[in-house]
């Protein structure tokens, strides 16, 4: 499986760094199966860091091998379990330890809906109903050094 990571630089040896903000799947190295999403994220990183370029890093990973050798959580859709998991991570509540996580991104397009849920304005049911009509990209987050060992760097390109 080909995966992508948007950045402002080449990352041929991914690392798990402490995030500077609460993220959907907590601490980890974030990738996506969607190249367009990676390009968008590279542009955001470039702008946020006032960098001169955005870079999309391309990797290969054997997801079936990862599933048999590692602990993970997997969300096919924005369901109740996903909503709780993302809410906990974004609120700094520790989630169970595992090596990787896969599922939809609570991206900028759905942030307002997600914020309304976290503020108690929307119920779980209302939030999930609104999220199901949104086009959500995916994320594959590597949360342990063991998981990172499955990544094979292929190339990078500037945007």
mmCIF file of the C-alpha atoms, coordinates in Angstrom:
data_MODEL
# 
_entry.id   MODEL 
# 
loop_
_atom_site.group_PDB 
_atom_site.id 
_atom_site.type_symbol 
_atom_site.label_atom_id 
_atom_site.label_alt_id 
_atom_site.label_comp_id 
_atom_site.label_asym_id 
_atom_site.label_entity_id 
_atom_site.label_seq_id 
_atom_site.pdbx_PDB_ins_code 
_atom_site.Cartn_x 
_atom_site.Cartn_y 
_atom_site.Cartn_z 
_atom_site.occupancy 
_atom_site.B_iso_or_equiv 
_atom_site.pdbx_formal_charge 
_atom_site.auth_seq_id 
_atom_site.auth_comp_id 
_atom_site.auth_asym_id 
_atom_site.auth_atom_id 
_atom_site.pdbx_PDB_model_num 
ATOM 1   C CA . UNK A 1 1   ? 0.000   0.000  0.000  1.00 0.00 ? 1   UNK A CA 1 
ATOM 2   C CA . UNK A 1 2   ? 1.273   3.480  -0.885 1.00 0.00 ? 2   UNK A CA 1 
ATOM 3   C CA . UNK A 1 3   ? 0.921   6.160  1.801  1.00 0.00 ? 3   UNK A CA 1 
ATOM 4   C CA . UNK A 1 4   ? 1.806   9.870  1.884  1.00 0.00 ? 4   UNK A CA 1 
ATOM 5   C CA . UNK A 1 5   ? 2.976   12.430 4.434  1.00 0.00 ? 5   UNK A CA 1 
ATOM 6   C CA . UNK A 1 6   ? 2.828   16.182 3.797  1.00 0.00 ? 6   UNK A CA 1 
ATOM 7   C CA . UNK A 1 7   ? 5.610   18.289 5.293  1.00 0.00 ? 7   UNK A CA 1 
ATOM 8   C CA . UNK A 1 8   ? 8.007   21.122 4.538  1.00 0.00 ? 8   UNK A CA 1 
ATOM 9   C CA . UNK A 1 9   ? 10.946  18.726 4.162  1.00 0.00 ? 9   UNK A CA 1 
ATOM 10  C CA . UNK A 1 10  ? 12.034  15.246 3.126  1.00 0.00 ? 10  UNK A CA 1 
ATOM 11  C CA . UNK A 1 11  ? 11.396  12.634 5.828  1.00 0.00 ? 11  UNK A CA 1 
ATOM 12  C CA . UNK A 1 12  ? 13.113  9.409  4.850  1.00 0.00 ? 12  UNK A CA 1 
ATOM 13  C CA . UNK A 1 13  ? 13.304  8.137  8.450  1.00 0.00 ? 13  UNK A CA 1 
ATOM 14  C CA . UNK A 1 14  ? 9.966   8.970  10.137 1.00 0.00 ? 14  UNK A CA 1 
ATOM 15  C CA . UNK A 1 15  ? 9.894   9.622  13.880 1.00 0.00 ? 15  UNK A CA 1 
ATOM 16  C CA . UNK A 1 16  ? 7.176   10.028 16.444 1.00 0.00 ? 16  UNK A CA 1 
ATOM 17  C CA . UNK A 1 17  ? 7.390   13.563 17.779 1.00 0.00 ? 17  UNK A CA 1 
ATOM 18  C CA . UNK A 1 18  ? 5.495   15.291 20.575 1.00 0.00 ? 18  UNK A CA 1 
ATOM 19  C CA . UNK A 1 19  ? 2.624   17.199 18.960 1.00 0.00 ? 19  UNK A CA 1 
ATOM 20  C CA . UNK A 1 20  ? 2.187   20.904 19.664 1.00 0.00 ? 20  UNK A CA 1 
ATOM 21  C CA . UNK A 1 21  ? -1.608  20.504 19.705 1.00 0.00 ? 21  UNK A CA 1 
ATOM 22  C CA . UNK A 1 22  ? -4.265  17.841 20.304 1.00 0.00 ? 22  UNK A CA 1 
ATOM 23  C CA . UNK A 1 23  ? -4.607  15.549 17.281 1.00 0.00 ? 23  UNK A CA 1 
ATOM 24  C CA . UNK A 1 24  ? -7.299  13.065 16.191 1.00 0.00 ? 24  UNK A CA 1 
ATOM 25  C CA . UNK A 1 25  ? -5.294  9.944  16.948 1.00 0.00 ? 25  UNK A CA 1 
ATOM 26  C CA . UNK A 1 26  ? -2.952  11.398 19.558 1.00 0.00 ? 26  UNK A CA 1 
ATOM 27  C CA . UNK A 1 27  ? 0.814   11.251 19.376 1.00 0.00 ? 27  UNK A CA 1 
ATOM 28  C CA . UNK A 1 28  ? 2.150   9.594  16.225 1.00 0.00 ? 28  UNK A CA 1 
ATOM 29  C CA . UNK A 1 29  ? 3.486   9.910  12.688 1.00 0.00 ? 29  UNK A CA 1 
ATOM 30  C CA . UNK A 1 30  ? 0.503   10.786 10.481 1.00 0.00 ? 30  UNK A CA 1 
ATOM 31  C CA . UNK A 1 31  ? 0.101   9.547  6.917  1.00 0.00 ? 31  UNK A CA 1 
ATOM 32  C CA . UNK A 1 32  ? -2.761  9.165  4.456  1.00 0.00 ? 32  UNK A CA 1 
ATOM 33  C CA . UNK A 1 33  ? -3.697  6.967  1.521  1.00 0.00 ? 33  UNK A CA 1 
ATOM 34  C CA . UNK A 1 34  ? -4.883  10.116 -0.282 1.00 0.00 ? 34  UNK A CA 1 
ATOM 35  C CA . UNK A 1 35  ? -2.191  12.021 -2.187 1.00 0.00 ? 35  UNK A CA 1 
ATOM 36  C CA . UNK A 1 36  ? -4.401  15.117 -2.575 1.00 0.00 ? 36  UNK A CA 1 
ATOM 37  C CA . UNK A 1 37  ? -4.788  15.309 1.202  1.00 0.00 ? 37  UNK A CA 1 
ATOM 38  C CA . UNK A 1 38  ? -0.999  15.029 1.649  1.00 0.00 ? 38  UNK A CA 1 
ATOM 39  C CA . UNK A 1 39  ? -0.448  17.899 -0.825 1.00 0.00 ? 39  UNK A CA 1 
ATOM 40  C CA . UNK A 1 40  ? -2.951  20.032 1.095  1.00 0.00 ? 40  UNK A CA 1 
ATOM 41  C CA . UNK A 1 41  ? -1.261  19.263 4.377  1.00 0.00 ? 41  UNK A CA 1 
ATOM 42  C CA . UNK A 1 42  ? 2.182   20.032 2.940  1.00 0.00 ? 42  UNK A CA 1 
ATOM 43  C CA . UNK A 1 43  ? 0.856   23.444 1.903  1.00 0.00 ? 43  UNK A CA 1 
ATOM 44  C CA . UNK A 1 44  ? -0.559  24.049 5.399  1.00 0.00 ? 44  UNK A CA 1 
ATOM 45  C CA . UNK A 1 45  ? 2.747   23.096 7.043  1.00 0.00 ? 45  UNK A CA 1 
ATOM 46  C CA . UNK A 1 46  ? 4.654   25.310 4.618  1.00 0.00 ? 46  UNK A CA 1 
ATOM 47  C CA . UNK A 1 47  ? 2.393   28.264 5.421  1.00 0.00 ? 47  UNK A CA 1 
ATOM 48  C CA . UNK A 1 48  ? 2.334   27.656 9.180  1.00 0.00 ? 48  UNK A CA 1 
ATOM 49  C CA . UNK A 1 49  ? 6.129   27.411 9.393  1.00 0.00 ? 49  UNK A CA 1 
ATOM 50  C CA . UNK A 1 50  ? 6.747   30.176 6.810  1.00 0.00 ? 50  UNK A CA 1 
ATOM 51  C CA . UNK A 1 51  ? 8.811   27.685 4.846  1.00 0.00 ? 51  UNK A CA 1 
ATOM 52  C CA . UNK A 1 52  ? 9.798   28.135 1.218  1.00 0.00 ? 52  UNK A CA 1 
ATOM 53  C CA . UNK A 1 53  ? 8.475   24.769 0.038  1.00 0.00 ? 53  UNK A CA 1 
ATOM 54  C CA . UNK A 1 54  ? 6.059   21.957 0.701  1.00 0.00 ? 54  UNK A CA 1 
ATOM 55  C CA . UNK A 1 55  ? 7.133   18.350 0.347  1.00 0.00 ? 55  UNK A CA 1 
ATOM 56  C CA . UNK A 1 56  ? 5.099   15.183 -0.109 1.00 0.00 ? 56  UNK A CA 1 
ATOM 57  C CA . UNK A 1 57  ? 6.866   12.086 1.175  1.00 0.00 ? 57  UNK A CA 1 
ATOM 58  C CA . UNK A 1 58  ? 5.856   8.773  -0.369 1.00 0.00 ? 58  UNK A CA 1 
ATOM 59  C CA . UNK A 1 59  ? 6.124   5.465  1.476  1.00 0.00 ? 59  UNK A CA 1 
ATOM 60  C CA . UNK A 1 60  ? 5.119   1.854  1.087  1.00 0.00 ? 60  UNK A CA 1 
ATOM 61  C CA . UNK A 1 61  ? 3.719   -0.278 3.867  1.00 0.00 ? 61  UNK A CA 1 
ATOM 62  C CA . UNK A 1 62  ? 2.337   -3.806 4.061  1.00 0.00 ? 62  UNK A CA 1 
ATOM 63  C CA . UNK A 1 63  ? -0.831  -3.116 6.038  1.00 0.00 ? 63  UNK A CA 1 
ATOM 64  C CA . UNK A 1 64  ? -1.858  -6.784 6.240  1.00 0.00 ? 64  UNK A CA 1 
ATOM 65  C CA . UNK A 1 65  ? 1.501   -7.670 7.793  1.00 0.00 ? 65  UNK A CA 1 
ATOM 66  C CA . UNK A 1 66  ? 1.070   -4.795 10.244 1.00 0.00 ? 66  UNK A CA 1 
ATOM 67  C CA . UNK A 1 67  ? -2.387  -6.061 11.208 1.00 0.00 ? 67  UNK A CA 1 
ATOM 68  C CA . UNK A 1 68  ? -1.037  -9.491 12.063 1.00 0.00 ? 68  UNK A CA 1 
ATOM 69  C CA . UNK A 1 69  ? 2.041   -8.270 13.944 1.00 0.00 ? 69  UNK A CA 1 
ATOM 70  C CA . UNK A 1 70  ? 0.835   -5.181 15.804 1.00 0.00 ? 70  UNK A CA 1 
ATOM 71  C CA . UNK A 1 71  ? -1.901  -3.876 18.097 1.00 0.00 ? 71  UNK A CA 1 
ATOM 72  C CA . UNK A 1 72  ? -4.193  -1.364 16.366 1.00 0.00 ? 72  UNK A CA 1 
ATOM 73  C CA . UNK A 1 73  ? -7.537  0.402  16.148 1.00 0.00 ? 73  UNK A CA 1 
ATOM 74  C CA . UNK A 1 74  ? -9.345  0.594  12.810 1.00 0.00 ? 74  UNK A CA 1 
ATOM 75  C CA . UNK A 1 75  ? -12.318 2.782  11.943 1.00 0.00 ? 75  UNK A CA 1 
ATOM 76  C CA . UNK A 1 76  ? -13.938 2.282  8.522  1.00 0.00 ? 76  UNK A CA 1 
ATOM 77  C CA . UNK A 1 77  ? -16.318 5.203  9.011  1.00 0.00 ? 77  UNK A CA 1 
ATOM 78  C CA . UNK A 1 78  ? -17.024 8.065  11.410 1.00 0.00 ? 78  UNK A CA 1 
ATOM 79  C CA . UNK A 1 79  ? -19.060 5.979  13.843 1.00 0.00 ? 79  UNK A CA 1 
ATOM 80  C CA . UNK A 1 80  ? -19.659 6.301  17.568 1.00 0.00 ? 80  UNK A CA 1 
ATOM 81  C CA . UNK A 1 81  ? -16.408 4.515  18.523 1.00 0.00 ? 81  UNK A CA 1 
ATOM 82  C CA . UNK A 1 82  ? -14.410 6.810  16.200 1.00 0.00 ? 82  UNK A CA 1 
ATOM 83  C CA . UNK A 1 83  ? -16.127 9.912  17.602 1.00 0.00 ? 83  UNK A CA 1 
ATOM 84  C CA . UNK A 1 84  ? -15.293 8.892  21.166 1.00 0.00 ? 84  UNK A CA 1 
ATOM 85  C CA . UNK A 1 85  ? -11.694 7.995  20.282 1.00 0.00 ? 85  UNK A CA 1 
ATOM 86  C CA . UNK A 1 86  ? -11.043 11.293 18.466 1.00 0.00 ? 86  UNK A CA 1 
ATOM 87  C CA . UNK A 1 87  ? -12.810 13.322 21.164 1.00 0.00 ? 87  UNK A CA 1 
ATOM 88  C CA . UNK A 1 88  ? -10.698 11.708 23.859 1.00 0.00 ? 88  UNK A CA 1 
ATOM 89  C CA . UNK A 1 89  ? -7.469  12.367 21.968 1.00 0.00 ? 89  UNK A CA 1 
ATOM 90  C CA . UNK A 1 90  ? -8.380  15.961 21.179 1.00 0.00 ? 90  UNK A CA 1 
ATOM 91  C CA . UNK A 1 91  ? -9.258  16.536 24.842 1.00 0.00 ? 91  UNK A CA 1 
ATOM 92  C CA . UNK A 1 92  ? -5.993  15.026 26.099 1.00 0.00 ? 92  UNK A CA 1 
ATOM 93  C CA . UNK A 1 93  ? -7.646  11.920 27.529 1.00 0.00 ? 93  UNK A CA 1 
ATOM 94  C CA . UNK A 1 94  ? -5.299  8.952  27.227 1.00 0.00 ? 94  UNK A CA 1 
ATOM 95  C CA . UNK A 1 95  ? -6.556  6.243  24.904 1.00 0.00 ? 95  UNK A CA 1 
ATOM 96  C CA . UNK A 1 96  ? -5.442  2.593  25.126 1.00 0.00 ? 96  UNK A CA 1 
ATOM 97  C CA . UNK A 1 97  ? -1.925  1.897  23.896 1.00 0.00 ? 97  UNK A CA 1 
ATOM 98  C CA . UNK A 1 98  ? -1.583  0.456  20.408 1.00 0.00 ? 98  UNK A CA 1 
ATOM 99  C CA . UNK A 1 99  ? 0.922   0.571  17.552 1.00 0.00 ? 99  UNK A CA 1 
ATOM 100 C CA . UNK A 1 100 ? -1.168  2.223  14.855 1.00 0.00 ? 100 UNK A CA 1 
ATOM 101 C CA . UNK A 1 101 ? -4.579  3.679  14.125 1.00 0.00 ? 101 UNK A CA 1 
ATOM 102 C CA . UNK A 1 102 ? -6.547  4.033  10.892 1.00 0.00 ? 102 UNK A CA 1 
ATOM 103 C CA . UNK A 1 103 ? -9.704  5.968  10.160 1.00 0.00 ? 103 UNK A CA 1 
ATOM 104 C CA . UNK A 1 104 ? -11.348 9.163  8.950  1.00 0.00 ? 104 UNK A CA 1 
ATOM 105 C CA . UNK A 1 105 ? -9.802  12.595 9.536  1.00 0.00 ? 105 UNK A CA 1 
ATOM 106 C CA . UNK A 1 106 ? -11.732 15.181 11.522 1.00 0.00 ? 106 UNK A CA 1 
ATOM 107 C CA . UNK A 1 107 ? -10.326 17.797 9.146  1.00 0.00 ? 107 UNK A CA 1 
ATOM 108 C CA . UNK A 1 108 ? -10.963 21.525 8.788  1.00 0.00 ? 108 UNK A CA 1 
ATOM 109 C CA . UNK A 1 109 ? -14.179 20.892 6.831  1.00 0.00 ? 109 UNK A CA 1 
ATOM 110 C CA . UNK A 1 110 ? -15.788 19.100 9.780  1.00 0.00 ? 110 UNK A CA 1 
ATOM 111 C CA . UNK A 1 111 ? -14.103 21.009 12.610 1.00 0.00 ? 111 UNK A CA 1 
ATOM 112 C CA . UNK A 1 112 ? -17.156 23.200 13.308 1.00 0.00 ? 112 UNK A CA 1 
ATOM 113 C CA . UNK A 1 113 ? -19.402 20.145 13.657 1.00 0.00 ? 113 UNK A CA 1 
ATOM 114 C CA . UNK A 1 114 ? -16.832 18.410 15.837 1.00 0.00 ? 114 UNK A CA 1 
ATOM 115 C CA . UNK A 1 115 ? -16.384 21.518 18.028 1.00 0.00 ? 115 UNK A CA 1 
ATOM 116 C CA . UNK A 1 116 ? -20.167 21.761 18.491 1.00 0.00 ? 116 UNK A CA 1 
ATOM 117 C CA . UNK A 1 117 ? -20.200 18.143 19.681 1.00 0.00 ? 117 UNK A CA 1 
ATOM 118 C CA . UNK A 1 118 ? -17.333 18.723 22.099 1.00 0.00 ? 118 UNK A CA 1 
ATOM 119 C CA . UNK A 1 119 ? -19.103 21.810 23.475 1.00 0.00 ? 119 UNK A CA 1 
ATOM 120 C CA . UNK A 1 120 ? -22.270 19.775 24.091 1.00 0.00 ? 120 UNK A CA 1 
ATOM 121 C CA . UNK A 1 121 ? -24.306 21.659 21.458 1.00 0.00 ? 121 UNK A CA 1 
ATOM 122 C CA . UNK A 1 122 ? -24.789 18.552 19.307 1.00 0.00 ? 122 UNK A CA 1 
ATOM 123 C CA . UNK A 1 123 ? -25.572 15.034 20.494 1.00 0.00 ? 123 UNK A CA 1 
ATOM 124 C CA . UNK A 1 124 ? -23.586 12.015 19.290 1.00 0.00 ? 124 UNK A CA 1 
ATOM 125 C CA . UNK A 1 125 ? -26.400 11.116 16.934 1.00 0.00 ? 125 UNK A CA 1 
ATOM 126 C CA . UNK A 1 126 ? -26.628 14.640 15.446 1.00 0.00 ? 126 UNK A CA 1 
ATOM 127 C CA . UNK A 1 127 ? -22.870 14.841 15.070 1.00 0.00 ? 127 UNK A CA 1 
ATOM 128 C CA . UNK A 1 128 ? -22.577 11.468 13.346 1.00 0.00 ? 128 UNK A CA 1 
ATOM 129 C CA . UNK A 1 129 ? -25.480 12.300 11.010 1.00 0.00 ? 129 UNK A CA 1 
ATOM 130 C CA . UNK A 1 130 ? -23.734 15.527 9.951  1.00 0.00 ? 130 UNK A CA 1 
ATOM 131 C CA . UNK A 1 131 ? -20.351 13.834 9.538  1.00 0.00 ? 131 UNK A CA 1 
ATOM 132 C CA . UNK A 1 132 ? -21.742 11.075 7.325  1.00 0.00 ? 132 UNK A CA 1 
ATOM 133 C CA . UNK A 1 133 ? -22.634 13.576 4.603  1.00 0.00 ? 133 UNK A CA 1 
ATOM 134 C CA . UNK A 1 134 ? -19.111 15.044 4.587  1.00 0.00 ? 134 UNK A CA 1 
ATOM 135 C CA . UNK A 1 135 ? -16.324 13.654 2.412  1.00 0.00 ? 135 UNK A CA 1 
ATOM 136 C CA . UNK A 1 136 ? -13.775 12.592 5.001  1.00 0.00 ? 136 UNK A CA 1 
ATOM 137 C CA . UNK A 1 137 ? -10.237 11.668 4.040  1.00 0.00 ? 137 UNK A CA 1 
ATOM 138 C CA . UNK A 1 138 ? -8.353  8.963  5.906  1.00 0.00 ? 138 UNK A CA 1 
ATOM 139 C CA . UNK A 1 139 ? -5.309  8.817  8.123  1.00 0.00 ? 139 UNK A CA 1 
ATOM 140 C CA . UNK A 1 140 ? -2.944  6.029  9.054  1.00 0.00 ? 140 UNK A CA 1 
ATOM 141 C CA . UNK A 1 141 ? -1.084  7.010  12.200 1.00 0.00 ? 141 UNK A CA 1 
ATOM 142 C CA . UNK A 1 142 ? 2.009   5.180  13.365 1.00 0.00 ? 142 UNK A CA 1 
ATOM 143 C CA . UNK A 1 143 ? 2.036   5.358  17.165 1.00 0.00 ? 143 UNK A CA 1 
ATOM 144 C CA . UNK A 1 144 ? 5.053   3.201  18.098 1.00 0.00 ? 144 UNK A CA 1 
ATOM 145 C CA . UNK A 1 145 ? 8.617   2.627  16.980 1.00 0.00 ? 145 UNK A CA 1 
ATOM 146 C CA . UNK A 1 146 ? 7.614   -0.947 16.192 1.00 0.00 ? 146 UNK A CA 1 
ATOM 147 C CA . UNK A 1 147 ? 4.972   0.335  13.750 1.00 0.00 ? 147 UNK A CA 1 
ATOM 148 C CA . UNK A 1 148 ? 7.446   2.756  12.158 1.00 0.00 ? 148 UNK A CA 1 
ATOM 149 C CA . UNK A 1 149 ? 9.705   -0.195 11.310 1.00 0.00 ? 149 UNK A CA 1 
ATOM 150 C CA . UNK A 1 150 ? 7.103   -1.267 8.709  1.00 0.00 ? 150 UNK A CA 1 
ATOM 151 C CA . UNK A 1 151 ? 7.463   1.942  6.658  1.00 0.00 ? 151 UNK A CA 1 
ATOM 152 C CA . UNK A 1 152 ? 9.629   1.890  3.514  1.00 0.00 ? 152 UNK A CA 1 
ATOM 153 C CA . UNK A 1 153 ? 10.546  5.321  2.137  1.00 0.00 ? 153 UNK A CA 1 
ATOM 154 C CA . UNK A 1 154 ? 10.134  5.502  -1.660 1.00 0.00 ? 154 UNK A CA 1 
ATOM 155 C CA . UNK A 1 155 ? 10.595  9.131  -2.678 1.00 0.00 ? 155 UNK A CA 1 
ATOM 156 C CA . UNK A 1 156 ? 9.585   12.702 -2.063 1.00 0.00 ? 156 UNK A CA 1 
ATOM 157 C CA . UNK A 1 157 ? 8.601   15.616 -4.276 1.00 0.00 ? 157 UNK A CA 1 
ATOM 158 C CA . UNK A 1 158 ? 8.243   19.354 -3.849 1.00 0.00 ? 158 UNK A CA 1 
ATOM 159 C CA . UNK A 1 159 ? 4.939   21.095 -4.438 1.00 0.00 ? 159 UNK A CA 1 
# 
